[in-house]
């Protein structure tokens, strides 16, 4: 944590100022994970080595947008496999997203400073959107079942997601 704080200060991530009179501080939590990157996981699960990024995203919207571009590539691959098998899907494929910022970036033809690093991905996605090949319906976070596998969620969302996924808590009392 000391190393992280040192790096945040070194990169001028914030300015330390006095708290204005009558105002309350905004809390924050540090979440630590124990890394086990990869040999253990590979021994337990079949894994695809993706090499987990050629550039670092500068915002969560940019990270989600880059993920959206990868998802579109996978959808197009699936569509081509199905076509090769004689099944030609003619409906727009939906890639659900629980973040409105990357959806707006995908639909907005105007380049903003915050999107200049994703310009190639933006053109690729915009082309597929305009051709009617893909769509990006918004799904509220609490309905995004994948979040239980990738994010820290409340116990209510966790338990509801487990139920919807047909999973059970093996540690729950019976």
N, C-alpha and C positions, 0 to 999 in steps of 0.2 A: 504494500500500500504506500510505503514511503517513496519507492521508485515511481509509482504512478503519480503521486502528488508532485514530486520533483519534475516529472515530465510535463504535467499540466501547467505548472508555474513557468517552466522554461519556454513552453510554447505560447505563453500569454493567453491561455484559455479564458481567463477571467481577470477582473480587477478586484482587488480586495478594498472594500470601502466600508465606512461606518454605516451601521443600520439606522435609517431615518427614524426619527421619533414617532412612536405609535405604530410602527410596522413590525411584522413578525417575519422571522427567517423562513425560508423554504427548506424543508428537510430533504435529506438525501440518504440513500442506502448504498452500501457497497456489497456487491454480490460476488463471491469468490467461487470458482469452480476448480475441481481437481482434474487435471488433464491426465488421461490415461493413454492425441492428435490422430496411437493408431495401430500398433502391432497387436495389442490385446483385442481391440475391436475387430480387426481383420480376421483374427482367429475365431471369433464368435459369429461374425456376420460377413456376408459377401459385400465387398465394398468396391466402389468405383473411385479411382484416384483422379480427382479433378484438378489437383494442383493448386481446396477448400476455399487465386484471384490475382490478375495481372495488374490491377490498380486498386487503390484503397478508396472506398466511397467517402465522400465528404459530408454526406447527410444520410439520414435514414431514408428519405425519399429517393435519393440517388441509389442507395443500396437496394431498395425495393424495386426500383426501375430496372437496374441491372439484372435482378432476379427475374423480373417480368420478361426481359429479353431472352434469358435462358429458357424460361417456361415456354415462350413462343417457339423457340427453336425445337424444343421437345414435342410440342403440339404438331408442328409441321412435319417432323420426322414420323410421328404416329400416323398422320394423315397420308404420307407417302407410302408407308408400310401397308396401310389399309387399301390404298389404291392399287398397290402391286398385287394384293390378294384378291382384287376384283370388287372390293367394296369402296365405292367412291362417295365419301360423305359430302353432302351438298349444303349442309347447314353451317352457320358460323360457329366456330369453336369458342367456348367461353373459358377464359382464364380468370378465376375469381381472385379479387384483391381486397384486403381489408384496410387499405391506406388510400385515401382519395388523392394525395399528392402525385404519386406516379401515374394514376389514371388521368389526372389533369395534364400532366406533362405529355402523355401519349396522345391525347386529343388536341393539344394546343400546338399549332404550327409555329408559334413565335418562340424563338430561342431566348432563354433567360440566362443571366450570368451563372446561376446555380446549376444549370443544365449543360453548360458548355462541355463538360467532361463526358457526357453521355450522348453526344451528338450522333455518332454512328448508330448506336442502339435506337435512338429516337427516330431516325430516318427509317430504319428497318421496321420498327413497330408501326410507325405511321403508314408505311406502305401496305402492311398487312391489314391494318384497320380500314384504310380507304378501299381496299380490294374486297372487304367484307369477309375475309378469311377468319378473323378473330374478333372477339369483343372482350371487354373488361368489366363485367358486372361487379358492382361494389357489394361486399358482404360484411356485415357488422362483425367486429372482433369476437363478440360472444358466440357467434354462429360459425366462426372459423375453426373447425375441428382440429386442424393441424397445429394451432397454437399450443395445445396441451403437450405436444411433442417438442416444441421449439422455444417456448417462452415460459416465464414464470407467470402463472395465472392464479386467480383466487381459488380457494378450495371449492366454492360453488361452481365456478366455470370448469374446474378440473373434474369434479364429480359428474357434472352434466355431460361433459365431453366424453368421459369414459363410458357413460351409459349409452350415448348416441353412437359411439364407435363399437359398442357391443363388448367392451372390455370390462373386467372386474378387478377389484382390488383384492389381491390374494391375502393381504394382511388385515382385511376388514373382519371384525368378529362375525361369526355366523350363528 
